[in-house]
């Protein structure tokens, strides 16, 4: 019996010039930008990222960390009162805390293959819903924040994640101060930021780098 063809067809998105004019369509690899939705996988990836961001510095003092209380407050027997060994017992006022939070590391890792798949699903969601904008280049007349802001407004982007390559460094410097947008290098692309921002902007060259990175198995 012949094996079923599982190859995912390419995804077509509009291609814009540096002058913000539509010049045609751009084919994206279906293996990266054409995945089916998988909410549980994306949810797992986002949870992992947020767990890594937790500081884990919450702490309380047990009776061993509170000064004083070294002397037994009264003798063991004959007083008519309950036995007590320290005034810093959790049962006493100003005593230590029992079972309180202690500093810990909340981070954990998910399998690399699952992480790559989750990132592909997130990218596919942006491509299929028309929220992925691909341009020929991110060249601007001058590397100023105002110029970058005008560039993004001309493309209709109000809350975008901008993925840049080495050639896009001037635009990255100009756009990094825009509060409504975020600039990331290709190597920093992640599931949380892709899903958090409403739009995704990249050049055709960066799109090919992402395809090579994810389809090739590198994390």
Backbone as a chain_set.jsonl record, in Angstrom:
{"seq": "XXXXXXXXXXXXXXXXXXXXXXXXXXXXXXXXXXXXXXXXXXXXXXXXXXXXXXXXXXXXXXXXXXXXXXXXXXXXXXXXXXXXXXXXXXXXXXXXXXXXXXXXXXXXXXXXXXXXXXXXXXXXXXXXXXXXXXXXXXXXXXXXXXXXXXXXXXXXXXXXXXXXXXXXXXXXXXXXXXXXXXXXXXXXXXXXXXXXXXXXXXXXXXXXXXXXXXXXXXX", "coords": {"N": [[0.844, -1.195, 0.0], [0.549, 2.179, -0.844], [2.194, 4.907, 0.756], [0.597, 7.563, 2.536], [0.461, 10.93, 1.398], [1.961, 13.27, 3.262], [2.927, 15.774, 3.079], [2.903, 19.244, 3.605], [1.263, 21.824, 1.953], [2.563, 24.856, 0.449], [2.318, 28.145, 1.927], [0.805, 31.101, 0.975], [1.523, 34.519, 1.215], [1.008, 38.096, 1.252], [3.498, 40.179, -0.326], [5.468, 42.931, 0.407], [7.043, 45.961, -0.688], [9.99, 47.957, 0.126], [8.959, 50.439, 0.042], [6.479, 50.176, 1.054], [4.548, 49.16, -0.632], [2.412, 46.813, -2.187], [3.836, 44.153, -3.865], [3.497, 41.645, -4.822], [3.177, 38.087, -4.208], [4.334, 35.912, -1.6], [5.861, 32.832, -1.083], [5.616, 30.657, 1.593], [7.119, 28.065, 3.512], [5.194, 25.204, 3.977], [5.652, 23.349, 5.983], [6.511, 24.798, 8.116], [5.022, 27.207, 8.295], [2.468, 26.395, 7.798], [1.065, 24.77, 9.567], [-1.406, 22.811, 11.358], [-3.797, 23.996, 13.78], [-2.977, 23.802, 17.243], [-3.828, 24.06, 20.193], [-3.269, 23.146, 22.801], [-0.57, 22.425, 22.72], [0.694, 24.878, 22.162], [-0.102, 26.215, 24.452], [1.309, 24.779, 26.422], [3.93, 25.501, 25.749], [3.914, 28.277, 26.194], [3.365, 28.357, 28.932], [5.717, 27.185, 29.901], [7.616, 29.136, 29.188], [6.729, 31.328, 30.736], [7.049, 30.259, 33.267], [9.817, 30.116, 33.416], [10.395, 32.767, 33.674], [9.685, 33.454, 36.221], [10.742, 34.687, 39.33], [11.065, 33.415, 41.782], [11.783, 34.093, 44.434], [10.375, 34.36, 46.751], [10.071, 34.098, 50.265], [9.923, 32.91, 53.625], [10.581, 33.081, 57.188], [11.577, 30.355, 59.081], [11.447, 28.981, 62.445], [14.096, 28.607, 62.99], [15.438, 30.664, 61.802], [14.842, 33.003, 63.066], [15.81, 35.446, 65.378], [16.663, 34.95, 68.823], [14.855, 33.078, 71.357], [16.337, 30.937, 72.179], [16.523, 30.007, 74.763], [14.81, 27.855, 76.99], [11.509, 28.654, 77.778], [10.174, 28.077, 80.239], [10.323, 25.599, 82.875], [10.039, 22.055, 82.156], [8.072, 20.524, 83.503], [5.544, 20.766, 86.099], [4.552, 23.368, 86.202], [1.994, 23.709, 85.391], [1.383, 24.626, 82.959], [1.38, 24.309, 79.34], [3.877, 22.335, 77.652], [6.83, 23.891, 76.495], [9.394, 24.763, 74.246], [10.67, 26.845, 72.979], [10.447, 30.35, 72.429], [10.126, 31.082, 69.886], [8.59, 29.389, 68.5], [6.304, 28.252, 65.946], [3.766, 28.359, 66.976], [3.637, 30.459, 68.652], [3.245, 34.015, 69.183], [5.065, 36.224, 67.099], [6.602, 34.145, 66.348], [8.215, 31.618, 64.283], [7.478, 30.763, 60.816], [5.564, 28.108, 59.612], [5.842, 25.72, 57.081], [6.058, 27.694, 55.097], [6.643, 29.683, 52.066], [9.638, 29.039, 50.208], [12.771, 30.002, 48.679], [12.932, 29.051, 45.264], [13.412, 27.348, 42.141], [11.476, 27.8, 39.402], [11.615, 27.06, 36.79], [11.427, 24.896, 33.924], [11.868, 22.419, 31.35], [10.629, 21.701, 28.105], [10.361, 19.067, 25.655], [12.628, 19.41, 22.868], [11.663, 18.969, 20.278], [8.918, 19.249, 20.644], [8.851, 21.932, 21.379], [9.74, 23.208, 19.021], [7.673, 22.449, 17.299], [5.532, 23.765, 18.538], [6.267, 26.433, 18.134], [6.144, 26.539, 15.361], [3.404, 26.132, 15.006], [2.41, 28.46, 16.183], [3.474, 30.419, 14.442], [2.179, 29.621, 12.126], [-0.44, 30.195, 12.767], [-0.426, 33.009, 12.727], [0.174, 33.432, 10.034], [-1.977, 32.225, 8.651], [-4.155, 33.704, 9.488], [-3.796, 36.158, 8.391], [-2.095, 37.913, 9.665], [0.591, 38.037, 9.371], [3.184, 39.841, 8.047], [5.207, 40.27, 5.309], [8.071, 41.772, 4.057], [10.152, 43.143, 1.456], [12.467, 44.424, 2.291], [13.74, 46.144, 5.207], [14.59, 48.718, 4.977], [15.092, 52.117, 5.74], [14.947, 55.695, 5.306], [16.352, 57.132, 7.327], [17.73, 56.146, 10.429], [15.719, 56.554, 12.635], [13.414, 56.806, 15.359], [10.93, 57.98, 14.811], [10.755, 57.744, 12.047], [10.725, 54.955, 11.766], [8.324, 54.441, 13.06], [6.482, 55.636, 11.31], [6.878, 53.993, 9.103], [5.856, 51.542, 10.023], [3.2, 52.231, 10.52], [2.336, 52.782, 7.947], [2.195, 50.25, 6.941], [0.046, 49.349, 8.27], [0.336, 48.343, 10.842], [-0.139, 47.992, 14.245], [0.485, 46.782, 16.646], [2.966, 45.067, 16.788], [5.22, 42.297, 16.441], [8.513, 42.448, 15.587], [10.705, 40.798, 13.657], [14.061, 40.608, 13.135], [16.984, 40.452, 10.999], [20.585, 40.283, 10.582], [21.078, 42.236, 8.666], [19.153, 44.083, 9.168], [19.68, 45.707, 11.288], [19.859, 48.625, 11.602], [17.128, 49.419, 11.359], [16.106, 48.017, 13.505], [17.31, 49.316, 15.694], [16.043, 51.755, 15.463], [13.385, 51.136, 15.913], [13.196, 49.969, 18.399], [12.472, 51.495, 20.572], [9.794, 51.921, 20.452], [6.805, 51.73, 22.074], [4.571, 50.151, 21.542], [5.424, 48.071, 20.025], [7.694, 45.305, 19.473], [11.079, 44.356, 19.109], [12.895, 41.656, 17.854], [15.708, 39.497, 17.453], [16.375, 36.93, 14.97], [17.233, 34.597, 16.24], [16.049, 34.862, 18.72], [13.373, 34.366, 18.504], [10.245, 33.332, 19.725], [7.537, 31.426, 21.225], [5.768, 32.714, 23.021], [5.999, 35.551, 22.537], [5.257, 35.66, 19.836], [2.561, 34.939, 19.988], [1.621, 36.884, 21.717], [1.767, 39.428, 20.518], [-0.151, 41.236, 18.12], [0.417, 41.34, 15.399], [2.89, 40.141, 13.027], [6.01, 40.897, 11.785], [8.416, 40.647, 9.227], [11.321, 40.284, 7.09], [11.682, 38.939, 3.743], [14.057, 37.514, 3.6], [14.592, 36.925, 6.297], [12.399, 35.292, 6.815], [13.084, 33.037, 5.313], [15.321, 32.248, 6.764], [14.133, 31.515, 9.176], [12.6, 29.361, 8.33], [14.653, 27.58, 7.594], [15.862, 27.197, 10.053], [13.84, 26.028, 11.676], [12.757, 23.921, 10.129], [15.036, 22.49, 9.745], [15.63, 21.386, 12.163], [17.088, 22.61, 14.173], [17.241, 24.29, 17.317]], "CA": [[0.0, 0.0, 0.0], [1.351, 3.41, -0.933], [2.098, 5.77, 1.919], [-0.155, 8.796, 2.317], [1.292, 12.112, 1.235], [1.758, 14.138, 4.429], [3.584, 17.054, 2.85], [1.993, 20.386, 3.748], [1.454, 22.751, 0.84], [3.103, 26.167, 0.799], [1.365, 29.183, 2.321], [1.065, 32.348, 0.247], [1.219, 35.76, 1.937], [1.394, 39.277, 0.451], [4.871, 40.672, -0.213], [5.503, 44.382, 0.281], [8.346, 46.547, -0.961], [10.462, 48.88, 1.159], [8.094, 51.614, -0.044], [5.19, 49.766, 1.618], [3.618, 48.856, -1.706], [2.309, 45.385, -2.436], [4.505, 43.838, -5.13], [3.191, 40.279, -5.227], [2.97, 37.122, -3.145], [5.545, 35.234, -1.137], [5.569, 31.458, -0.676], [6.228, 30.206, 2.84], [7.131, 26.609, 3.632], [4.052, 24.701, 4.724], [6.101, 22.601, 7.155], [6.752, 25.749, 9.211], [3.975, 28.222, 8.371], [1.173, 25.849, 7.403], [0.647, 23.738, 10.524], [-2.752, 22.867, 11.915], [-3.85, 24.565, 15.128], [-2.786, 22.873, 18.366], [-3.861, 24.984, 21.327], [-2.639, 22.571, 23.994], [0.882, 22.479, 22.552], [1.081, 26.278, 22.327], [-0.305, 26.521, 25.868], [2.433, 24.202, 27.162], [5.126, 26.293, 25.477], [3.774, 29.569, 26.874], [3.522, 28.101, 30.37], [7.137, 26.958, 30.168], [8.312, 30.421, 29.126], [6.354, 32.142, 31.89], [7.655, 29.646, 34.45], [11.235, 30.494, 33.435], [10.509, 34.177, 34.047], [9.392, 33.638, 37.647], [11.97, 34.909, 40.093], [11.166, 32.376, 42.801], [12.525, 34.593, 45.596], [9.503, 34.471, 47.92], [10.612, 33.321, 51.378], [9.539, 33.249, 55.004], [11.543, 32.576, 58.163], [11.186, 29.337, 60.05], [11.917, 29.376, 63.781], [15.549, 28.553, 63.012], [15.998, 31.889, 61.23], [14.421, 34.156, 63.867], [16.708, 35.617, 66.519], [16.062, 34.725, 70.14], [14.167, 31.813, 71.542], [17.245, 29.833, 72.468], [16.312, 29.516, 76.121], [13.495, 27.277, 77.272], [10.81, 29.7, 78.538], [9.953, 27.581, 81.605], [10.701, 24.203, 83.019], [9.176, 21.128, 81.429], [6.927, 20.035, 84.287], [5.267, 21.364, 87.395], [4.047, 24.739, 86.149], [0.586, 23.707, 85.013], [1.246, 25.131, 81.589], [1.807, 23.385, 78.298], [5.311, 22.267, 77.438], [7.322, 24.831, 75.468], [10.845, 24.698, 74.143], [11.228, 28.068, 72.409], [9.465, 31.416, 72.194], [10.049, 31.298, 68.442], [7.771, 28.326, 67.925], [5.237, 28.761, 65.075], [2.532, 28.513, 67.737], [3.727, 31.666, 69.458], [3.314, 35.309, 68.507], [6.425, 36.535, 66.678], [7.315, 32.906, 66.079], [8.527, 31.332, 62.892], [6.402, 30.333, 59.927], [5.665, 26.697, 59.273], [5.461, 25.396, 55.701], [5.995, 28.899, 54.277], [7.384, 29.581, 50.801], [11.097, 29.111, 50.253], [13.287, 30.261, 47.324], [12.95, 27.864, 44.416], [13.513, 27.562, 40.698], [10.241, 27.328, 38.782], [11.826, 26.76, 35.368], [11.497, 23.516, 33.462], [12.067, 22.347, 29.912], [9.825, 20.769, 27.328], [11.195, 18.474, 24.6], [12.969, 20.334, 21.792], [10.771, 18.75, 19.145], [7.628, 19.847, 20.995], [9.038, 23.387, 21.327], [9.77, 23.607, 17.61], [6.32, 22.302, 16.764], [4.698, 24.838, 19.093], [6.637, 27.672, 17.447], [5.592, 26.444, 14.002], [1.951, 26.321, 15.108], [2.181, 29.887, 16.441], [3.751, 31.127, 13.196], [1.124, 29.257, 11.18], [-1.646, 30.946, 13.143], [-0.286, 34.38, 12.23], [0.146, 33.419, 8.571], [-3.305, 31.861, 8.158], [-5.118, 34.741, 9.857], [-3.458, 37.414, 7.726], [-1.372, 38.802, 10.582], [2.016, 37.969, 9.064], [3.544, 40.779, 6.985], [6.555, 40.03, 4.786], [8.536, 42.875, 3.215], [11.412, 42.865, 0.763], [13.536, 44.909, 3.164], [13.338, 47.1, 6.245], [15.412, 49.914, 4.808], [14.427, 53.397, 5.95], [15.871, 56.802, 4.964], [17.209, 57.425, 8.475], [17.441, 55.257, 11.553], [15.096, 57.307, 13.721], [12.194, 56.19, 15.857], [9.791, 58.552, 14.102], [10.726, 57.15, 10.711], [10.292, 53.566, 11.925], [6.91, 54.472, 13.395], [5.759, 55.92, 10.068], [6.999, 52.792, 8.275], [4.934, 50.53, 10.546], [1.825, 52.712, 10.316], [2.022, 52.64, 6.523], [1.871, 48.842, 6.728], [-1.146, 49.033, 9.046], [0.727, 47.581, 12.027], [-0.3, 48.768, 15.47], [1.0, 46.047, 17.81], [3.656, 44.043, 16.014], [6.52, 41.715, 16.77], [9.37, 42.653, 14.426], [11.825, 39.863, 13.675], [15.082, 41.2, 12.269], [18.243, 39.761, 10.765], [21.777, 41.129, 10.728], [20.99, 43.371, 7.741], [18.082, 44.985, 9.601], [20.074, 46.326, 12.558], [19.448, 50.041, 11.709], [15.692, 49.507, 11.639], [15.91, 47.519, 14.863], [17.665, 50.39, 16.634], [15.052, 52.823, 15.356], [12.059, 50.689, 16.356], [13.201, 49.323, 19.714], [11.891, 52.375, 21.584], [8.348, 52.033, 20.242], [6.177, 50.982, 23.161], [3.546, 49.225, 21.059], [6.052, 47.033, 19.211], [8.878, 44.673, 20.057], [12.061, 43.92, 18.119], [13.604, 40.447, 18.253], [16.529, 38.855, 16.415], [15.851, 35.629, 14.542], [17.54, 33.602, 17.258], [15.223, 35.064, 19.912], [11.96, 34.106, 18.197], [9.668, 32.42, 20.701], [6.088, 31.232, 21.122], [5.027, 33.701, 23.807], [5.951, 36.846, 21.863], [4.483, 35.515, 18.604], [1.134, 34.924, 20.328], [1.242, 38.078, 22.472], [1.595, 40.574, 19.624], [-1.229, 41.029, 17.144], [0.971, 41.145, 14.057], [4.267, 39.655, 12.931], [6.67, 41.533, 10.639], [9.761, 40.158, 8.931], [11.7, 40.368, 5.69], [11.684, 37.652, 3.046], [15.288, 36.823, 3.972], [14.402, 36.406, 7.647], [11.456, 34.181, 6.711], [13.845, 31.872, 4.864], [16.167, 31.815, 7.877], [13.262, 30.83, 10.133], [12.272, 28.055, 7.74], [15.841, 26.737, 7.701], [16.097, 26.897, 11.462], [12.818, 25.139, 12.235], [12.643, 22.709, 9.326], [16.289, 21.747, 9.845], [15.728, 20.694, 13.446], [17.839, 23.364, 15.185], [16.38, 25.064, 18.213]], "C": [[0.884, 1.25, 0.0], [1.133, 4.267, 0.298], [1.353, 7.048, 1.564], [0.796, 9.978, 2.227], [0.985, 13.104, 2.349], [2.401, 15.5, 4.255], [2.563, 18.19, 2.887], [2.299, 21.391, 2.645], [1.929, 24.113, 1.345], [1.982, 27.148, 1.115], [1.751, 30.476, 1.609], [0.628, 33.541, 1.091], [1.618, 36.941, 1.057], [2.838, 39.691, 0.713], [4.868, 42.165, -0.505], [6.933, 44.851, 0.015], [8.763, 47.431, 0.203], [9.634, 50.16, 1.168], [6.684, 51.342, 0.415], [4.125, 49.551, 0.544], [3.603, 47.343, -1.95], [2.867, 45.072, -3.827], [4.23, 42.411, -5.598], [2.913, 39.393, -4.033], [4.281, 36.418, -2.824], [5.147, 33.859, -0.62], [6.356, 31.1, 0.58], [6.117, 28.69, 2.931], [5.97, 26.136, 4.499], [4.442, 23.95, 5.98], [6.314, 23.499, 8.364], [5.569, 26.694, 9.397], [2.583, 27.694, 7.998], [0.66, 24.755, 8.322], [-0.804, 23.928, 10.971], [-2.699, 23.405, 13.346], [-3.695, 23.472, 16.181], [-2.679, 23.718, 19.637], [-3.137, 24.43, 22.552], [-1.119, 22.633, 23.908], [1.392, 23.904, 22.734], [0.957, 26.682, 23.796], [0.854, 25.991, 26.705], [3.703, 25.029, 26.973], [5.074, 27.641, 26.194], [3.941, 29.403, 28.378], [4.989, 27.9, 30.731], [7.906, 28.274, 30.166], [7.997, 31.29, 30.337], [6.945, 31.577, 33.177], [9.128, 30.027, 34.564], [11.428, 31.936, 33.869], [10.237, 34.422, 35.53], [10.689, 33.733, 38.439], [12.15, 33.854, 41.178], [11.912, 32.797, 44.04], [11.65, 34.746, 46.84], [10.023, 33.574, 49.04], [10.031, 33.814, 52.7], [10.552, 32.603, 55.949], [10.906, 31.488, 59.029], [11.778, 29.734, 61.407], [13.435, 29.346, 63.895], [16.206, 29.815, 62.492], [15.605, 33.144, 62.01], [15.304, 34.253, 65.101], [15.953, 35.428, 67.825], [15.461, 33.341, 70.234], [15.074, 30.646, 71.883], [17.026, 29.226, 73.847], [14.908, 28.952, 76.283], [12.733, 28.233, 78.185], [10.465, 29.31, 79.979], [10.269, 26.099, 81.653], [9.632, 23.288, 82.411], [7.919, 20.768, 82.216], [6.728, 20.875, 85.548], [4.71, 22.768, 87.364], [2.553, 24.804, 85.839], [0.338, 24.235, 83.601], [1.746, 24.096, 80.59], [3.32, 23.434, 78.131], [5.721, 23.231, 76.309], [8.839, 24.787, 75.451], [11.473, 25.975, 73.622], [10.117, 29.093, 72.226], [9.333, 31.734, 70.705], [9.313, 30.156, 67.739], [6.695, 28.92, 67.018], [3.907, 28.97, 65.805], [2.498, 29.808, 68.541], [3.687, 32.914, 68.578], [4.781, 35.667, 68.272], [7.259, 35.27, 66.441], [7.574, 32.719, 64.594], [7.296, 30.895, 62.105], [6.619, 28.872, 59.557], [5.121, 26.473, 57.857], [5.28, 26.647, 54.834], [6.775, 28.726, 52.985], [8.888, 29.723, 51.018], [11.594, 29.39, 48.833], [13.382, 28.974, 46.518], [13.051, 28.276, 42.957], [12.287, 26.951, 40.036], [10.453, 26.845, 37.344], [11.84, 25.256, 35.118], [11.605, 23.539, 31.94], [11.082, 21.357, 29.296], [10.706, 20.201, 26.219], [11.427, 19.445, 23.44], [12.023, 20.196, 20.602], [9.406, 19.381, 19.407], [7.717, 21.373, 20.938], [9.037, 23.889, 19.888], [8.38, 23.524, 16.983], [5.401, 23.406, 17.264], [4.997, 26.164, 18.411], [6.102, 27.676, 16.015], [4.082, 26.671, 14.01], [1.62, 27.797, 15.331], [2.416, 30.715, 15.171], [2.658, 30.849, 12.158], [-0.166, 30.004, 11.479], [-1.586, 32.375, 12.617], [-0.387, 34.422, 10.703], [-1.268, 33.168, 8.046], [-4.342, 32.944, 8.429], [-4.784, 36.108, 9.263], [-2.711, 38.395, 8.608], [0.137, 38.718, 10.423], [2.298, 38.863, 7.86], [4.998, 40.538, 6.594], [6.913, 41.169, 3.838], [9.852, 42.48, 2.56], [12.604, 43.298, 1.607], [12.947, 45.877, 4.178], [14.195, 48.359, 6.166], [14.561, 51.169, 4.986], [15.428, 54.515, 5.684], [16.837, 57.147, 6.079], [16.76, 56.585, 9.657], [16.941, 56.051, 12.753], [13.772, 56.663, 14.101], [10.964, 56.698, 15.114], [9.645, 57.932, 12.715], [10.246, 55.701, 10.771], [8.803, 53.495, 12.237], [6.057, 54.72, 12.154], [5.764, 54.707, 9.141], [5.967, 51.753, 8.712], [3.473, 50.945, 10.348], [1.403, 52.564, 8.867], [1.66, 51.202, 6.175], [0.627, 48.417, 7.502], [-0.872, 48.225, 10.292], [0.615, 48.456, 13.272], [0.289, 48.11, 16.7], [1.748, 44.829, 17.277], [4.932, 43.553, 16.686], [7.363, 41.775, 15.507], [10.587, 41.75, 14.563], [12.858, 40.348, 12.657], [16.288, 40.276, 12.112], [19.406, 40.724, 10.924], [21.695, 42.366, 9.842], [19.988, 44.431, 8.202], [18.411, 45.722, 10.895], [19.688, 47.801, 12.66], [17.96, 50.204, 12.015], [15.403, 49.03, 13.062], [16.225, 48.565, 15.909], [16.621, 51.495, 16.626], [13.714, 52.421, 15.97], [12.036, 50.161, 17.786], [12.604, 50.185, 20.818], [10.379, 52.557, 21.425], [7.633, 51.125, 21.245], [5.21, 49.918, 22.666], [4.129, 48.054, 20.279], [7.251, 46.446, 19.958], [9.772, 44.16, 18.943], [12.815, 42.713, 18.665], [14.516, 39.98, 17.124], [15.948, 37.491, 16.078], [16.063, 34.573, 15.624], [16.69, 33.727, 18.505], [13.743, 34.813, 19.689], [11.401, 33.053, 19.141], [8.15, 32.429, 20.62], [5.326, 32.338, 21.834], [4.898, 35.024, 23.062], [5.157, 36.771, 20.557], [2.988, 35.581, 18.902], [0.693, 36.207, 21.035], [0.961, 39.262, 21.549], [0.608, 40.238, 18.512], [-0.703, 40.743, 15.748], [2.423, 40.687, 14.139], [4.874, 40.209, 11.648], [8.073, 40.974, 10.474], [10.052, 40.371, 7.451], [11.647, 38.973, 5.068], [12.925, 36.836, 3.419], [15.177, 36.203, 5.358], [13.44, 35.221, 7.633], [12.167, 32.906, 6.267], [14.762, 31.35, 5.975], [15.355, 31.053, 8.921], [12.899, 29.446, 9.61], [13.453, 27.095, 7.868], [16.085, 26.3, 9.129], [15.12, 25.86, 12.004], [12.683, 23.842, 11.447], [13.888, 21.847, 9.443], [16.494, 21.068, 11.176], [16.533, 21.421, 14.489], [16.892, 24.163, 16.031], [16.898, 26.452, 18.365]], "O": [[1.846, 1.345, 0.762], [0.022, 4.346, 0.823], [1.456, 7.555, 0.447], [1.821, 10.012, 2.908], [-0.09, 13.701, 2.39], [2.418, 16.3, 5.19], [1.498, 18.103, 2.277], [3.453, 21.762, 2.432], [1.724, 24.472, 2.504], [0.855, 27.006, 0.642], [2.911, 30.887, 1.648], [-0.486, 33.573, 1.614], [2.486, 36.796, 0.196], [3.337, 39.569, 1.832], [4.339, 42.612, -1.523], [7.9, 44.219, 0.44], [8.001, 47.634, 1.148], [9.601, 50.88, 2.166], [5.786, 52.158, 0.204], [2.935, 49.743, 0.797], [4.644, 46.685, -1.923], [2.434, 45.642, -4.829], [4.689, 42.017, -6.67], [2.474, 39.861, -2.982], [5.196, 36.34, -3.644], [4.219, 33.728, 0.178], [7.581, 31.22, 0.629], [5.134, 28.104, 2.477], [5.788, 26.611, 5.62], [3.673, 23.902, 6.941], [6.302, 23.03, 9.502], [5.155, 26.955, 10.526], [1.632, 28.469, 7.897], [-0.109, 23.897, 7.888], [-1.345, 25.033, 10.962], [-1.683, 23.282, 14.031], [-4.213, 22.366, 16.031], [-1.583, 24.046, 20.091], [-2.463, 25.177, 23.261], [-0.45, 22.869, 24.914], [2.413, 24.118, 23.389], [1.807, 27.401, 24.322], [1.332, 26.683, 27.605], [4.461, 25.235, 27.921], [6.081, 28.093, 26.74], [4.592, 30.223, 29.025], [5.449, 28.396, 31.76], [8.748, 28.507, 31.033], [8.892, 31.917, 30.903], [7.303, 32.335, 34.079], [9.635, 30.237, 35.666], [12.49, 32.3, 34.373], [10.535, 35.503, 36.037], [11.615, 32.949, 38.233], [13.277, 33.445, 41.461], [12.604, 31.984, 44.653], [12.128, 35.211, 47.875], [10.378, 32.421, 48.797], [9.696, 34.988, 52.853], [11.286, 31.695, 55.561], [9.845, 31.681, 59.624], [12.521, 30.71, 61.501], [14.006, 29.977, 64.784], [17.399, 30.026, 62.708], [16.006, 34.246, 61.635], [15.522, 33.258, 65.793], [14.758, 35.71, 67.917], [15.552, 32.54, 69.305], [14.638, 29.495, 71.879], [17.318, 28.05, 74.063], [13.939, 29.512, 75.77], [13.234, 28.595, 79.25], [10.472, 30.174, 80.856], [10.455, 25.441, 80.629], [8.491, 23.693, 82.187], [6.826, 20.713, 81.652], [7.626, 21.591, 85.991], [4.414, 23.321, 88.423], [1.926, 25.849, 86.012], [-0.798, 24.273, 83.13], [2.438, 23.142, 80.946], [3.959, 24.442, 78.431], [5.025, 23.354, 75.301], [9.487, 24.776, 76.497], [12.673, 26.186, 73.792], [8.982, 28.74, 71.905], [8.514, 32.567, 70.317], [9.416, 29.994, 66.523], [6.211, 30.015, 67.306], [3.028, 29.675, 65.31], [1.449, 30.203, 69.049], [4.041, 32.879, 67.4], [5.631, 35.444, 69.135], [8.485, 35.338, 66.347], [7.202, 33.551, 63.767], [6.22, 30.687, 62.665], [7.732, 28.462, 59.23], [4.061, 26.987, 57.5], [4.439, 26.658, 53.934], [7.489, 27.737, 52.818], [9.337, 30.446, 51.909], [10.906, 29.049, 47.871], [13.846, 27.945, 47.011], [12.8, 29.428, 42.603], [12.077, 25.74, 40.095], [9.539, 26.274, 36.749], [12.212, 24.462, 35.983], [11.444, 24.592, 31.322], [10.753, 20.326, 29.883], [11.717, 20.815, 25.878], [10.534, 20.208, 23.075], [11.631, 21.191, 19.994], [8.807, 19.975, 18.51], [6.775, 22.035, 20.502], [8.395, 24.893, 19.581], [7.967, 24.41, 16.236], [4.582, 23.926, 16.506], [4.081, 26.939, 18.137], [5.657, 28.712, 15.52], [3.546, 27.329, 13.119], [0.674, 28.323, 14.745], [1.634, 31.616, 14.867], [2.266, 31.741, 11.406], [-0.895, 30.398, 10.569], [-2.584, 32.895, 12.117], [-0.972, 35.35, 10.146], [-1.706, 33.826, 7.103], [-5.306, 33.082, 7.676], [-5.424, 37.104, 9.599], [-2.697, 39.593, 8.324], [0.883, 39.26, 11.239], [1.726, 38.672, 6.787], [5.899, 40.593, 7.43], [6.151, 41.491, 2.926], [10.568, 41.604, 3.044], [13.63, 42.619, 1.635], [11.823, 46.359, 4.034], [14.484, 48.985, 7.185], [13.456, 51.268, 4.452], [16.634, 54.308, 5.821], [18.008, 57.425, 5.823], [15.569, 56.346, 9.857], [17.643, 56.202, 13.753], [13.099, 56.054, 13.269], [10.053, 55.923, 14.821], [8.535, 57.634, 12.272], [9.457, 55.268, 9.932], [8.099, 52.611, 11.749], [5.021, 54.079, 11.973], [4.769, 54.428, 8.472], [5.287, 51.156, 7.877], [2.619, 50.112, 10.046], [0.245, 52.256, 8.583], [0.909, 50.957, 5.23], [0.198, 47.267, 7.409], [-1.745, 47.495, 10.762], [1.208, 49.532, 13.338], [0.566, 48.783, 17.692], [1.238, 43.709, 17.307], [5.617, 44.291, 17.393], [6.984, 41.222, 14.474], [11.398, 41.918, 15.473], [12.562, 40.479, 11.469], [16.571, 39.439, 12.969], [19.22, 41.862, 11.357], [22.185, 43.43, 10.218], [19.979, 45.548, 7.684], [17.524, 46.297, 11.527], [19.22, 48.216, 13.72], [17.581, 51.037, 12.838], [14.543, 49.59, 13.743], [15.505, 48.698, 16.898], [16.344, 52.103, 17.66], [12.99, 53.27, 16.489], [10.958, 49.928, 18.335], [12.265, 49.675, 21.886], [9.761, 53.284, 22.203], [7.834, 49.911, 21.258], [5.05, 48.884, 23.313], [3.397, 47.135, 19.911], [7.745, 47.014, 20.932], [9.295, 43.6, 17.956], [13.313, 42.737, 19.791], [14.138, 40.059, 15.955], [15.122, 36.961, 16.821], [15.18, 33.758, 15.889], [16.614, 32.777, 19.285], [12.938, 35.026, 20.595], [12.011, 32.002, 19.336], [7.553, 33.324, 20.023], [4.339, 32.848, 21.304], [3.797, 35.567, 22.964], [4.456, 37.721, 20.209], [2.232, 36.204, 18.157], [-0.478, 36.579, 20.963], [0.015, 40.016, 21.779], [0.546, 39.107, 18.032], [-1.316, 39.985, 14.996], [3.086, 40.824, 15.167], [4.33, 40.019, 10.56], [8.824, 40.843, 11.441], [9.142, 40.609, 6.657], [11.577, 37.965, 5.771], [12.854, 35.613, 3.54], [15.621, 35.074, 5.57], [13.644, 34.25, 8.362], [11.887, 31.823, 6.781], [14.953, 30.141, 6.105], [15.827, 30.065, 9.484], [12.893, 28.474, 10.365], [13.27, 25.927, 8.213], [16.47, 25.159, 9.38], [15.516, 24.928, 12.704], [12.511, 22.776, 12.038], [13.827, 20.631, 9.267], [17.414, 20.265, 11.33], [16.667, 20.919, 15.605], [15.871, 24.656, 15.553], [16.305, 27.257, 19.083]]}, "num_chains": 1, "name": "protein.A"}
